[in-house]
């Protein structure tokens, strides 16, 4: 499946409850690319520093009152395992791809928590925006539009 560059919000507003679609509608003009929109394991790439994405993911989990049940943080990659009150889990695998690009893979351990994974992705976008951590601004990007 080819990559979908997320420079629009309205086009994915009716894409269902997949994690990738929810991230895409939240991202709007945020510099995020999502592959695997229709899977339980969407692969996302963010134009933001690894440390900023990791911090945003941790703040997002806290804001959603998810319990961080496992955390492994290395210099270039991290795994965060969150659990809700029903003990369903969402795993984030965060990886430094370059100084300015970070990969995040969302893994919904069961289909019951795809919605929670989607909320977590949306909240990470909000946290990165609030921290002004995106390294580029695609808000006025005309990619894909006729000039």
TIVO-2410 file (N, C-alpha, C; in nm, 3 decimals):
# residues 147
REC num residu      c1      c2      c3 atome chaine
REC   1      X   0.085  -0.118   0.000     N      A
REC   1      X   0.000   0.000   0.000    CA      A
REC   1      X   0.089   0.124   0.000     C      A
REC   2      X   0.066   0.219  -0.088     N      A
REC   2      X   0.150   0.338  -0.091    CA      A
REC   2      X   0.124   0.426   0.031     C      A
REC   3      X   0.222   0.511   0.058     N      A
REC   3      X   0.208   0.604   0.170    CA      A
REC   3      X   0.102   0.708   0.140     C      A
REC   4      X   0.034   0.753   0.241     N      A
REC   4      X  -0.064   0.859   0.230    CA      A
REC   4      X  -0.007   0.979   0.303     C      A
REC   5      X   0.015   1.087   0.233     N      A
REC   5      X   0.066   1.207   0.296    CA      A
REC   5      X  -0.051   1.284   0.352     C      A
REC   6      X  -0.044   1.317   0.479     N      A
REC   6      X  -0.156   1.379   0.547    CA      A
REC   6      X  -0.145   1.530   0.546     C      A
REC   7      X  -0.205   1.591   0.447     N      A
REC   7      X  -0.205   1.736   0.440    CA      A
REC   7      X  -0.349   1.788   0.435     C      A
REC   8      X  -0.441   1.704   0.473     N      A
REC   8      X  -0.581   1.741   0.469    CA      A
REC   8      X  -0.653   1.669   0.582     C      A
REC   9      X  -0.761   1.729   0.629     N      A
REC   9      X  -0.838   1.667   0.737    CA      A
REC   9      X  -0.970   1.611   0.687     C      A
REC  10      X  -1.040   1.683   0.606     N      A
REC  10      X  -1.176   1.646   0.568    CA      A
REC  10      X  -1.183   1.515   0.491     C      A
REC  11      X  -1.084   1.483   0.410     N      A
REC  11      X  -1.091   1.365   0.325    CA      A
REC  11      X  -1.097   1.236   0.403     C      A
REC  12      X  -1.042   1.233   0.524     N      A
REC  12      X  -1.043   1.109   0.601    CA      A
REC  12      X  -1.145   1.110   0.714     C      A
REC  13      X  -1.228   1.212   0.721     N      A
REC  13      X  -1.320   1.219   0.834    CA      A
REC  13      X  -1.420   1.105   0.835     C      A
REC  14      X  -1.444   1.040   0.722     N      A
REC  14      X  -1.538   0.930   0.718    CA      A
REC  14      X  -1.471   0.796   0.699     C      A
REC  15      X  -1.344   0.784   0.733     N      A
REC  15      X  -1.268   0.662   0.705    CA      A
REC  15      X  -1.292   0.550   0.806     C      A
REC  16      X  -1.382   0.566   0.898     N      A
REC  16      X  -1.405   0.461   0.997    CA      A
REC  16      X  -1.319   0.481   1.119     C      A
REC  17      X  -1.304   0.376   1.199     N      A
REC  17      X  -1.235   0.387   1.326    CA      A
REC  17      X  -1.095   0.332   1.325     C      A
REC  18      X  -1.035   0.313   1.208     N      A
REC  18      X  -0.899   0.261   1.210    CA      A
REC  18      X  -0.807   0.363   1.274     C      A
REC  19      X  -0.704   0.314   1.339     N      A
REC  19      X  -0.609   0.401   1.408    CA      A
REC  19      X  -0.548   0.500   1.312     C      A
REC  20      X  -0.505   0.453   1.197     N      A
REC  20      X  -0.442   0.541   1.100    CA      A
REC  20      X  -0.537   0.650   1.053     C      A
REC  21      X  -0.663   0.616   1.028     N      A
REC  21      X  -0.759   0.717   0.984    CA      A
REC  21      X  -0.782   0.820   1.093     C      A
REC  22      X  -0.790   0.776   1.217     N      A
REC  22      X  -0.809   0.871   1.326    CA      A
REC  22      X  -0.689   0.962   1.341     C      A
REC  23      X  -0.570   0.908   1.326     N      A
REC  23      X  -0.450   0.991   1.332    CA      A
REC  23      X  -0.452   1.089   1.215     C      A
REC  24      X  -0.491   1.041   1.097     N      A
REC  24      X  -0.490   1.128   0.980    CA      A
REC  24      X  -0.587   1.244   0.996     C      A
REC  25      X  -0.705   1.219   1.050     N      A
REC  25      X  -0.800   1.329   1.066    CA      A
REC  25      X  -0.755   1.423   1.176     C      A
REC  26      X  -0.686   1.371   1.277     N      A
REC  26      X  -0.633   1.458   1.382    CA      A
REC  26      X  -0.514   1.536   1.333     C      A
REC  27      X  -0.435   1.474   1.249     N      A
REC  27      X  -0.312   1.538   1.204    CA      A
REC  27      X  -0.342   1.657   1.116     C      A
REC  28      X  -0.450   1.649   1.036     N      A
REC  28      X  -0.481   1.760   0.949    CA      A
REC  28      X  -0.358   1.797   0.868     C      A
REC  29      X  -0.307   1.915   0.891     N      A
REC  29      X  -0.189   1.961   0.818    CA      A
REC  29      X  -0.061   1.931   0.894     C      A
REC  30      X  -0.068   1.847   0.996     N      A
REC  30      X   0.053   1.811   1.070    CA      A
REC  30      X   0.142   1.725   0.982     C      A
REC  31      X   0.273   1.739   0.997     N      A
REC  31      X   0.366   1.662   0.913    CA      A
REC  31      X   0.379   1.516   0.959     C      A
REC  32      X   0.278   1.438   0.924     N      A
REC  32      X   0.272   1.297   0.961    CA      A
REC  32      X   0.234   1.218   0.836     C      A
REC  33      X   0.301   1.105   0.814     N      A
REC  33      X   0.267   1.016   0.704    CA      A
REC  33      X   0.227   0.882   0.766     C      A
REC  34      X   0.116   0.825   0.715     N      A
REC  34      X   0.064   0.700   0.769    CA      A
REC  34      X   0.061   0.595   0.659     C      A
REC  35      X   0.110   0.475   0.688     N      A
REC  35      X   0.099   0.362   0.598    CA      A
REC  35      X   0.022   0.253   0.673     C      A
REC  36      X  -0.063   0.180   0.605     N      A
REC  36      X  -0.138   0.073   0.669    CA      A
REC  36      X  -0.260   0.123   0.741     C      A
REC  37      X  -0.333   0.217   0.678     N      A
REC  37      X  -0.452   0.275   0.742    CA      A
REC  37      X  -0.554   0.171   0.784     C      A
REC  38      X  -0.564   0.062   0.711     N      A
REC  38      X  -0.670  -0.034   0.738    CA      A
REC  38      X  -0.623  -0.154   0.819     C      A
REC  39      X  -0.514  -0.138   0.891     N      A
REC  39      X  -0.461  -0.249   0.970    CA      A
REC  39      X  -0.464  -0.217   1.118     C      A
REC  40      X  -0.439  -0.317   1.202     N      A
REC  40      X  -0.428  -0.295   1.346    CA      A
REC  40      X  -0.289  -0.242   1.383     C      A
REC  41      X  -0.201  -0.228   1.286     N      A
REC  41      X  -0.065  -0.185   1.313    CA      A
REC  41      X  -0.020  -0.076   1.214     C      A
REC  42      X  -0.087   0.039   1.217     N      A
REC  42      X  -0.043   0.142   1.123    CA      A
REC  42      X   0.097   0.190   1.156     C      A
REC  43      X   0.171   0.216   1.052     N      A
REC  43      X   0.308   0.264   1.061    CA      A
REC  43      X   0.304   0.414   1.034     C      A
REC  44      X   0.354   0.495   1.125     N      A
REC  44      X   0.349   0.639   1.108    CA      A
REC  44      X   0.489   0.697   1.113     C      A
REC  45      X   0.510   0.802   1.037     N      A
REC  45      X   0.637   0.873   1.035    CA      A
REC  45      X   0.607   1.020   1.063     C      A
REC  46      X   0.678   1.078   1.157     N      A
REC  46      X   0.652   1.213   1.207    CA      A
REC  46      X   0.774   1.301   1.183     C      A
REC  47      X   0.754   1.422   1.132     N      A
REC  47      X   0.864   1.517   1.118    CA      A
REC  47      X   0.877   1.589   1.252     C      A
REC  48      X   0.938   1.518   1.344     N      A
REC  48      X   0.960   1.566   1.480    CA      A
REC  48      X   1.073   1.482   1.540     C      A
REC  49      X   1.145   1.540   1.631     N      A
REC  49      X   1.258   1.471   1.693    CA      A
REC  49      X   1.210   1.355   1.782     C      A
REC  50      X   1.289   1.251   1.785     N      A
REC  50      X   1.260   1.131   1.865    CA      A
REC  50      X   1.225   1.167   2.010     C      A
REC  51      X   1.309   1.248   2.074     N      A
REC  51      X   1.285   1.283   2.215    CA      A
REC  51      X   1.153   1.356   2.233     C      A
REC  52      X   1.116   1.441   2.137     N      A
REC  52      X   0.990   1.513   2.145    CA      A
REC  52      X   0.870   1.421   2.127     C      A
REC  53      X   0.881   1.327   2.033     N      A
REC  53      X   0.771   1.232   2.010    CA      A
REC  53      X   0.755   1.141   2.132     C      A
REC  54      X   0.865   1.095   2.188     N      A
REC  54      X   0.859   1.010   2.307    CA      A
REC  54      X   0.793   1.084   2.423     C      A
REC  55      X   0.833   1.207   2.446     N      A
REC  55      X   0.773   1.286   2.555    CA      A
REC  55      X   0.624   1.311   2.529     C      A
REC  56      X   0.588   1.340   2.403     N      A
REC  56      X   0.448   1.362   2.368    CA      A
REC  56      X   0.365   1.235   2.389     C      A
REC  57      X   0.421   1.120   2.355     N      A
REC  57      X   0.351   0.992   2.374    CA      A
REC  57      X   0.326   0.966   2.522     C      A
REC  58      X   0.423   0.998   2.604     N      A
REC  58      X   0.406   0.977   2.748    CA      A
REC  58      X   0.302   1.073   2.806     C      A
REC  59      X   0.304   1.199   2.761     N      A
REC  59      X   0.202   1.295   2.807    CA      A
REC  59      X   0.063   1.252   2.760     C      A
REC  60      X   0.055   1.203   2.637     N      A
REC  60      X  -0.074   1.159   2.584    CA      A
REC  60      X  -0.131   1.044   2.667     C      A
REC  61      X  -0.049   0.947   2.702     N      A
REC  61      X  -0.094   0.836   2.785    CA      A
REC  61      X  -0.145   0.884   2.920     C      A
REC  62      X  -0.074   0.980   2.979     N      A
REC  62      X  -0.117   1.036   3.108    CA      A
REC  62      X  -0.250   1.108   3.095     C      A
REC  63      X  -0.265   1.189   2.989     N      A
REC  63      X  -0.390   1.264   2.971    CA      A
REC  63      X  -0.509   1.173   2.951     C      A
REC  64      X  -0.487   1.057   2.891     N      A
REC  64      X  -0.595   0.961   2.870    CA      A
REC  64      X  -0.612   0.865   2.987     C      A
REC  65      X  -0.536   0.888   3.094     N      A
REC  65      X  -0.542   0.806   3.216    CA      A
REC  65      X  -0.513   0.659   3.188     C      A
REC  66      X  -0.423   0.633   3.096     N      A
REC  66      X  -0.380   0.497   3.068    CA      A
REC  66      X  -0.263   0.464   3.160     C      A
REC  67      X  -0.257   0.340   3.203     N      A
REC  67      X  -0.147   0.298   3.289    CA      A
REC  67      X  -0.029   0.253   3.203     C      A
REC  68      X   0.086   0.310   3.228     N      A
REC  68      X   0.207   0.269   3.159    CA      A
REC  68      X   0.259   0.145   3.232     C      A
REC  69      X   0.237   0.026   3.174     N      A
REC  69      X   0.270  -0.099   3.242    CA      A
REC  69      X   0.409  -0.149   3.205     C      A
REC  70      X   0.464  -0.099   3.095     N      A
REC  70      X   0.600  -0.139   3.056    CA      A
REC  70      X   0.661  -0.026   2.974     C      A
REC  71      X   0.784   0.003   3.005     N      A
REC  71      X   0.856   0.108   2.935    CA      A
REC  71      X   0.999   0.062   2.912     C      A
REC  72      X   1.041   0.069   2.787     N      A
REC  72      X   1.180   0.041   2.753    CA      A
REC  72      X   1.226   0.155   2.665     C      A
REC  73      X   1.325   0.230   2.712     N      A
REC  73      X   1.373   0.347   2.638    CA      A
REC  73      X   1.522   0.331   2.615     C      A
REC  74      X   1.559   0.336   2.488     N      A
REC  74      X   1.699   0.332   2.446    CA      A
REC  74      X   1.731   0.463   2.375     C      A
REC  75      X   1.855   0.479   2.333     N      A
REC  75      X   1.896   0.602   2.267    CA      A
REC  75      X   1.820   0.627   2.136     C      A
REC  76      X   1.791   0.522   2.062     N      A
REC  76      X   1.728   0.538   1.931    CA      A
REC  76      X   1.594   0.469   1.914     C      A
REC  77      X   1.546   0.401   2.016     N      A
REC  77      X   1.413   0.340   2.006    CA      A
REC  77      X   1.356   0.317   2.145     C      A
REC  78      X   1.224   0.308   2.148     N      A
REC  78      X   1.153   0.290   2.275    CA      A
REC  78      X   1.026   0.209   2.251     C      A
REC  79      X   0.983   0.142   2.356     N      A
REC  79      X   0.855   0.073   2.355    CA      A
REC  79      X   0.778   0.117   2.478     C      A
REC  80      X   0.655   0.162   2.457     N      A
REC  80      X   0.566   0.198   2.566    CA      A
REC  80      X   0.443   0.108   2.557     C      A
REC  81      X   0.411   0.041   2.667     N      A
REC  81      X   0.294  -0.047   2.669    CA      A
REC  81      X   0.194   0.012   2.768     C      A
REC  82      X   0.079   0.052   2.713     N      A
REC  82      X  -0.026   0.111   2.794    CA      A
REC  82      X  -0.140   0.013   2.814     C      A
REC  83      X  -0.209   0.028   2.926     N      A
REC  83      X  -0.320  -0.061   2.957    CA      A
REC  83      X  -0.436   0.023   3.009     C      A
REC  84      X  -0.558  -0.012   2.968     N      A
REC  84      X  -0.675   0.056   3.022    CA      A
REC  84      X  -0.727  -0.021   3.144     C      A
REC  85      X  -0.838   0.022   3.199     N      A
REC  85      X  -0.891  -0.043   3.321    CA      A
REC  85      X  -0.939  -0.186   3.299     C      A
REC  86      X  -0.964  -0.220   3.174     N      A
REC  86      X  -1.005  -0.357   3.142    CA      A
REC  86      X  -0.886  -0.445   3.107     C      A
REC  87      X  -0.767  -0.390   3.126     N      A
REC  87      X  -0.640  -0.458   3.100    CA      A
REC  87      X  -0.615  -0.487   2.953     C      A
REC  88      X  -0.685  -0.416   2.865     N      A
REC  88      X  -0.654  -0.422   2.722    CA      A
REC  88      X  -0.534  -0.331   2.698     C      A
REC  89      X  -0.448  -0.371   2.605     N      A
REC  89      X  -0.321  -0.301   2.588    CA      A
REC  89      X  -0.303  -0.243   2.448     C      A
REC  90      X  -0.234  -0.129   2.447     N      A
REC  90      X  -0.186  -0.065   2.325    CA      A
REC  90      X  -0.036  -0.048   2.341     C      A
REC  91      X   0.037  -0.088   2.239     N      A
REC  91      X   0.183  -0.078   2.243    CA      A
REC  91      X   0.228   0.024   2.139     C      A
REC  92      X   0.317   0.112   2.180     N      A
REC  92      X   0.378   0.207   2.088    CA      A
REC  92      X   0.524   0.169   2.073     C      A
REC  93      X   0.567   0.157   1.949     N      A
REC  93      X   0.709   0.134   1.920    CA      A
REC  93      X   0.759   0.259   1.850     C      A
REC  94      X   0.850   0.330   1.914     N      A
REC  94      X   0.898   0.459   1.868    CA      A
REC  94      X   1.044   0.445   1.829     C      A
REC  95      X   1.079   0.495   1.710     N      A
REC  95      X   1.214   0.473   1.657    CA      A
REC  95      X   1.268   0.599   1.592     C      A
REC  96      X   1.391   0.637   1.627     N      A
REC  96      X   1.459   0.750   1.562    CA      A
REC  96      X   1.503   0.704   1.423     C      A
REC  97      X   1.452   0.769   1.318     N      A
REC  97      X   1.492   0.735   1.182    CA      A
REC  97      X   1.598   0.831   1.129     C      A
REC  98      X   1.596   0.955   1.177     N      A
REC  98      X   1.698   1.055   1.145    CA      A
REC  98      X   1.689   1.160   1.255     C      A
REC  99      X   1.767   1.265   1.244     N      A
REC  99      X   1.760   1.370   1.345    CA      A
REC  99      X   1.626   1.441   1.345     C      A
REC 100      X   1.551   1.432   1.235     N      A
REC 100      X   1.425   1.505   1.227    CA      A
REC 100      X   1.303   1.418   1.192     C      A
REC 101      X   1.321   1.288   1.181     N      A
REC 101      X   1.208   1.198   1.149    CA      A
REC 101      X   1.203   1.085   1.251     C      A
REC 102      X   1.083   1.064   1.305     N      A
REC 102      X   1.060   0.958   1.403    CA      A
REC 102      X   0.948   0.868   1.353     C      A
REC 103      X   0.967   0.739   1.366     N      A
REC 103      X   0.866   0.640   1.328    CA      A
REC 103      X   0.794   0.595   1.455     C      A
REC 104      X   0.661   0.584   1.445     N      A
REC 104      X   0.581   0.530   1.555    CA      A
REC 104      X   0.491   0.423   1.497     C      A
REC 105      X   0.500   0.304   1.553     N      A
REC 105      X   0.409   0.195   1.516    CA      A
REC 105      X   0.313   0.174   1.632     C      A
REC 106      X   0.185   0.181   1.602     N      A
REC 106      X   0.080   0.157   1.701    CA      A
REC 106      X   0.036   0.013   1.689     C      A
REC 107      X   0.038  -0.060   1.799     N      A
REC 107      X  -0.004  -0.200   1.798    CA      A
REC 107      X  -0.120  -0.215   1.896     C      A
REC 108      X  -0.238  -0.241   1.842     N      A
REC 108      X  -0.353  -0.271   1.927    CA      A
REC 108      X  -0.349  -0.421   1.951     C      A
REC 109      X  -0.325  -0.459   2.075     N      A
REC 109      X  -0.309  -0.601   2.107    CA      A
REC 109      X  -0.436  -0.679   2.073     C      A
REC 110      X  -0.551  -0.618   2.088     N      A
REC 110      X  -0.676  -0.682   2.046    CA      A
REC 110      X  -0.757  -0.579   1.968     C      A
REC 111      X  -0.851  -0.627   1.889     N      A
REC 111      X  -0.934  -0.535   1.811    CA      A
REC 111      X  -1.023  -0.451   1.903     C      A
REC 112      X  -1.040  -0.493   2.027     N      A
REC 112      X  -1.122  -0.418   2.122    CA      A
REC 112      X  -1.063  -0.281   2.155     C      A
REC 113      X  -0.934  -0.262   2.134     N      A
REC 113      X  -0.871  -0.136   2.173    CA      A
REC 113      X  -0.823  -0.053   2.053     C      A
REC 114      X  -0.869  -0.084   1.934     N      A
REC 114      X  -0.832  -0.002   1.819    CA      A
REC 114      X  -0.874   0.143   1.840     C      A
REC 115      X  -0.988   0.163   1.898     N      A
REC 115      X  -1.034   0.300   1.926    CA      A
REC 115      X  -0.944   0.370   2.025     C      A
REC 116      X  -0.896   0.298   2.126     N      A
REC 116      X  -0.804   0.357   2.224    CA      A
REC 116      X  -0.672   0.394   2.157     C      A
REC 117      X  -0.624   0.309   2.068     N      A
REC 117      X  -0.501   0.339   1.995    CA      A
REC 117      X  -0.521   0.464   1.910     C      A
REC 118      X  -0.639   0.477   1.850     N      A
REC 118      X  -0.669   0.595   1.769    CA      A
REC 118      X  -0.671   0.721   1.855     C      A
REC 119      X  -0.732   0.713   1.971     N      A
REC 119      X  -0.732   0.828   2.063    CA      A
REC 119      X  -0.590   0.866   2.105     C      A
REC 120      X  -0.510   0.766   2.132     N      A
REC 120      X  -0.372   0.792   2.172    CA      A
REC 120      X  -0.296   0.863   2.060     C      A
REC 121      X  -0.315   0.819   1.937     N      A
REC 121      X  -0.250   0.885   1.824    CA      A
REC 121      X  -0.294   1.029   1.808     C      A
REC 122      X  -0.423   1.053   1.821     N      A
REC 122      X  -0.476   1.190   1.812    CA      A
REC 122      X  -0.418   1.277   1.922     C      A
REC 123      X  -0.406   1.222   2.043     N      A
REC 123      X  -0.354   1.301   2.154    CA      A
REC 123      X  -0.205   1.330   2.136     C      A
REC 124      X  -0.131   1.238   2.077     N      A
REC 124      X   0.011   1.263   2.050    CA      A
REC 124      X   0.025   1.381   1.953     C      A
REC 125      X  -0.059   1.386   1.850     N      A
REC 125      X  -0.057   1.499   1.758    CA      A
REC 125      X  -0.082   1.629   1.835     C      A
REC 126      X  -0.182   1.629   1.922     N      A
REC 126      X  -0.213   1.749   2.000    CA      A
REC 126      X  -0.096   1.789   2.089     C      A
REC 127      X  -0.033   1.691   2.152     N      A
REC 127      X   0.081   1.721   2.240    CA      A
REC 127      X   0.198   1.780   2.162     C      A
REC 128      X   0.225   1.725   2.044     N      A
REC 128      X   0.334   1.778   1.962    CA      A
REC 128      X   0.302   1.919   1.913     C      A
REC 129      X   0.177   1.943   1.877     N      A
REC 129      X   0.138   2.079   1.837    CA      A
REC 129      X   0.152   2.176   1.953     C      A
REC 130      X   0.102   2.138   2.069     N      A
REC 130      X   0.109   2.226   2.186    CA      A
REC 130      X   0.253   2.259   2.223     C      A
REC 131      X   0.342   2.164   2.203     N      A
REC 131      X   0.484   2.184   2.235    CA      A
REC 131      X   0.560   2.251   2.119     C      A
REC 132      X   0.489   2.280   2.009     N      A
REC 132      X   0.551   2.336   1.890    CA      A
REC 132      X   0.670   2.251   1.846     C      A
REC 133      X   0.650   2.119   1.847     N      A
REC 133      X   0.759   2.025   1.824    CA      A
REC 133      X   0.767   1.973   1.681     C      A
REC 134      X   0.666   2.000   1.599     N      A
REC 134      X   0.678   1.960   1.459    CA      A
REC 134      X   0.783   2.050   1.393     C      A
REC 135      X   0.870   1.993   1.314     N      A
REC 135      X   0.983   2.067   1.258    CA      A
REC 135      X   0.951   2.138   1.128     C      A
REC 136      X   0.837   2.108   1.069     N      A
REC 136      X   0.791   2.177   0.949    CA      A
REC 136      X   0.644   2.210   0.967     C      A
REC 137      X   0.596   2.303   0.889     N      A
REC 137      X   0.456   2.344   0.895    CA      A
REC 137      X   0.392   2.318   0.760     C      A
REC 138      X   0.301   2.223   0.754     N      A
REC 138      X   0.233   2.190   0.630    CA      A
REC 138      X   0.097   2.256   0.620     C      A
REC 139      X   0.068   2.350   0.707     N      A
REC 139      X  -0.064   2.412   0.709    CA      A
REC 139      X  -0.099   2.478   0.577     C      A
REC 140      X  -0.003   2.537   0.509     N      A
REC 140      X  -0.031   2.605   0.383    CA      A
REC 140      X   0.023   2.528   0.263     C      A
REC 141      X   0.054   2.402   0.282     N      A
REC 141      X   0.105   2.317   0.174    CA      A
REC 141      X  -0.005   2.294   0.072     C      A
REC 142      X   0.027   2.312  -0.053     N      A
REC 142      X  -0.069   2.293  -0.161    CA      A
REC 142      X  -0.043   2.165  -0.236     C      A
REC 143      X   0.028   2.071  -0.173     N      A
REC 143      X   0.061   1.945  -0.237    CA      A
REC 143      X  -0.066   1.873  -0.279     C      A
REC 144      X  -0.069   1.832  -0.404     N      A
REC 144      X  -0.186   1.758  -0.452    CA      A
REC 144      X  -0.300   1.846  -0.497     C      A
REC 145      X  -0.289   1.978  -0.483     N      A
REC 145      X  -0.394   2.068  -0.527    CA      A
REC 145      X  -0.350   2.142  -0.652     C      A
REC 146      X  -0.444   2.171  -0.737     N      A
REC 146      X  -0.408   2.248  -0.857    CA      A
REC 146      X  -0.377   2.391  -0.816     C      A
REC 147      X  -0.277   2.446  -0.880     N      A
REC 147      X  -0.231   2.582  -0.845    CA      A
REC 147      X  -0.315   2.685  -0.914     C      A
***
